[in-house]
């Protein structure tokens, strides 16, 4: 399994097929992302939450904090993997909000 960002279909709250930003393999997310999220007290990037456009700026700041955490706590392939996924999220999240009402879901 993996953890990704999906765009919600606003008409029926289903997931828009074909839109996904991968975050991490579930095992890696649990082992490293969750640890970082807890240590940094980040609320906006967690498995099972919704993201709205008004949360974008704070989410991008949280991703920057996660990048710094990864650089301080991970090495080699783990570091490269997490930083690459963080960079992908920083690049793609702003583009994911097609309208002001777009809702993204992490899961």
C-alpha positions in Angstrom: 0.0 0.0 0.0 1.0 3.6 -0.3 0.0 7.0 1.0 -1.0 9.6 -1.7 -2.8 12.8 -2.2 -6.1 12.5 -4.2 -8.4 15.1 -5.5 -12.0 14.8 -4.3 -14.9 14.9 -6.8 -17.0 17.8 -5.4 -20.3 16.5 -6.8 -20.3 13.3 -4.8 -17.2 13.4 -2.5 -15.7 10.5 -4.4 -12.0 10.5 -5.5 -11.3 11.9 -8.9 -9.8 9.0 -10.8 -6.5 9.5 -12.4 -5.4 12.3 -10.1 -2.8 11.3 -7.5 0.4 12.7 -6.0 2.4 9.8 -4.3 3.7 10.6 -0.9 5.3 7.4 0.3 5.1 3.7 0.7 2.9 3.0 3.8 5.7 1.4 5.7 8.1 4.3 5.1 5.3 6.8 5.9 4.7 5.1 9.2 8.3 4.7 10.1 9.7 8.2 9.1 6.9 10.6 8.0 4.8 9.9 11.1 7.8 10.2 13.4 8.7 13.6 11.8 5.1 14.8 11.9 4.9 13.9 15.6 8.2 15.5 16.5 7.4 18.7 14.6 3.8 18.8 15.8 2.5 19.1 12.2 -1.3 18.7 11.9 -1.8 19.4 8.2 0.0 16.4 6.6 -1.4 13.2 8.0 -2.9 10.1 6.7 -6.7 10.4 6.5 -7.1 14.2 6.4 -8.5 16.7 3.9 -6.6 19.6 2.5 -8.3 22.8 1.3 -6.8 25.7 -0.7 -6.7 28.0 2.3 -4.4 25.5 4.0 -1.9 25.4 1.1 0.6 28.0 2.5 0.8 26.4 5.9 1.1 22.9 4.2 4.0 24.1 2.1 5.7 25.5 5.2 5.2 22.2 6.9 6.7 20.4 4.0 9.8 22.6 4.3 10.0 21.7 8.0 9.8 18.0 7.0 12.6 18.5 4.5 14.9 20.0 7.1 13.9 17.1 9.5 14.8 14.5 6.9 18.1 16.2 6.2 19.0 16.0 9.9 17.6 12.5 10.6 17.9 10.4 7.5 20.7 9.1 5.4 21.4 7.6 1.9 18.3 6.1 0.2 15.9 7.0 2.9 16.9 10.7 2.8 16.8 10.8 -1.0 13.4 9.1 -1.1 11.8 11.4 1.4 13.3 14.6 0.0 12.2 13.6 -3.5 8.6 13.1 -2.4 8.6 16.3 -0.4 9.9 18.2 -3.5 7.2 16.6 -5.7 4.5 17.7 -3.2 5.8 21.2 -3.1 5.8 21.4 -6.9 2.4 19.6 -7.5 0.2 20.7 -4.5 -0.4 24.3 -5.7 -1.4 22.9 -9.2 -3.8 20.4 -7.6 -6.3 23.1 -6.5 -8.3 23.7 -9.7 -10.9 25.9 -7.9 -11.2 27.6 -4.6 -13.5 24.7 -3.5 -11.1 21.9 -4.4 -10.6 19.4 -1.6 -7.6 17.1 -1.5 -7.4 14.0 0.6 -4.3 12.3 2.0 -4.7 8.5 2.3 
